[in-house]
Amino acid sequence: MAINMEVKKDGLLQKQDGSWKLTLTVNGDDMSMEIIQAAMGSPYGLAMVPIQYDDTPPNLDHFTDYKMKPLSEEKKVEGHAIIKRMGEKSEGEKLRQRACILCGDKDFHRFIYTSYGWADGNISEELIIEWLYQKCNIKSRTELVTNKEAQEKFRELDRKYKEWCKPSVDDQYEDNLNRD
C-alpha cells in the first residue's frame, strides 16, 4: 500500500561515506501510523512530486527517470535488501535522453539538413522529432529505452553526427593559418 503525505524539505546533508541524509517535515494531519510504528532503519521506496498550491501543474522538466540500485546482499534489514541510491541510468535511458537533447540542437538540425538532403534549411524541433521517429522506426523517443533495433539505428545516427562535428584536417589547417 502506498503512503501519501505532504512533506517539506528541511535539510540535506552528504555524509562522509557518500550517502545523503534528507530531512523531511510531515504535515501533522498526514503522518502515517505505518511510519510511526515501523522499526528504525526500515527501508522504503520513495517517489516525490512538487506541490503547486495555486493549482498550476508542477514543472517536471528537471526530473529524470532513475533506476534504483540495491546494496550488496550482505546489507539487509529483517530480510529486505536496502535500496542504497538512485542515479544510474540504463543504456536505453541514456540514448533516450541523448535523442531528446539532439532534437533541440541547432547543429544537429544542420547535420540533418546537409547530410540527408532536406530541401529547406528552416528545420524545427518538431520536424526533427518526426524524422527521428521514421529513421528509427519508433513512435516515441521513449521506445529507445527498450527497443534494441531502434537503439542500434540511433547509435549509428549519433556516430555519424559526431563524425560530422569533428573538424576536418583542412579546416584545422585553415584555422591555424588565420590566427594572429
N, C-alpha and C positions, 0 to 999 in steps of 0.2 A: 504494500500500500504506500502510495506517495504521501509525503508530508508537505503541506502547503502553508507557508507562513511569510509574513512580511518581515524583512530584516534590514538593518542599516549597518554598513561597513564602518567599524570603529577603529580598526587597527590592522596593520600589515607589517610583518617583520620576517626577515630572512634569517634563519638560524645558521650556525657555523657549518652544519652538515649539508647545507644547500636547500633544505626543506623550508617551507613557508608556513607561518602561523597567521591565519586570518581570523580576526576577532569580529564577531557579529553581535549586534544587539537585536533581540527579538521583540517585536511589538507585543506588549503584555497580553493582549487578547488572543494572540496567535500561537503562544507556546504550546507545544505538543507534549502530552503526557508520556508518549513513547520516548521522546528525547529525555525528559526528566528522569524516567525510570531506567533508561539504558545505562549499562556499566561504562565507566570512563574508559576511553580507548576503543569503544565500539565503532567499527567502520561504517560509513555512509557514502553513497554516491551523491553528488550534489549538482544540481542544474539551477542556474540563476538567470533571471532576465531583469533589466532595469524597469523600474516603475515610473510611469509618467502620470502625475496627479492631475494634469489638465486634459486627460482623455485623448491626447495625441499619441499615435503609435510610437513606440521607442525606436531610436535609431540603432539598428543592429549591424551596421556596416563594418564596425571594427571587430565583431565577433567572428571567430573561425571555428571550423569543426576540428575537434581534437580526439585522439584515440587514447583511452585510458591504458596505462601501462602498469601491470601488477608488480609488486615487490617479489623478491626471491621466495621460494617455497618455505624456507625456514621462518619467515616473519609472518606469523598468523596470530589472530586473536580468536580464541574459542572456536577454532576450526575454520575460520573465514580468512581468506587472503586479504591483506590490507592493500588498498589502492595507494600507490606512492605518489604518482604525479600524472598530470595530463600534459600533452605537448607534442609528442612525436606523431607526425602525420604520416599516413601511408603513402606509398609512391603514387598511387592514383589520386589521392587528395592533393599532393604537390603538383601533379600535372593539371588538375582542375584549376588550382589557384594560378598556375603559370598561364593557362589559357585565358583566364579572366583578365589577368594583367595585360597580356599581349593584345587582346581585343581592344583595349583602350589606348594602346601605344601608337603614336603617330608614325614612328619609324617602322613598326610592323605593318601599318597601313601602306606606307611607301613600298615596302618589300612586296606585299601582295600585288600592289599596282604594277610595279616594274617586273616582277617575276612571273606573274600569271596573266599578264596581258589585259588587264581591265581597261575598258575604253575611256573611263572617266577617272581622273585623279582625285575627284572630290568624294572620298570614301568616308562613310560614317561608321561608328562603332557597331551600330545595328546591322549594317551590311556585312561587316567583317564577321560578326557572330553567325549570321545566316550562312555565309560562305564556309566558315569553320564547321558548322553542322553538316553541310554537304560533303566537305572534304573528308571528315572523319566518320561520316555515316552515323550521326547521332542526332538526337532531338533536343539535347540539353548538355551543357558542359559538365554537369554532374555525372553523366554517363562515363566520363573519363576516369572516375574513381574505381569502377569495376570492369568496364568493357576493355578487355585485353587488346582486341583488334583495333579499337579506336585509340588506345594508348600508343600502340606502335605507329599508327598513322600520324598522331600528334607529335610524337618524338621525332619522326622523320621531318615533319614540317618545321619543328623548332630547331633541329640540326641545320636545316637549310637556311633558316633565318639567322642563326648565329654565324654561320659561314658568310652570309651576305653582309653581316655587320662588320666583319673583320676588314680592316683597310688592306687594299692590295699593295704589293711591293712598289708599284708605280706611284700610288697615292702617297705612300710614306716618303719616297724619294723626292717627289714634287714638294711635299710639305717641308722637308728639310732644306730644299733649295730656297724656299720662300721665307725662311726665318732670317731675322736680322742678326 
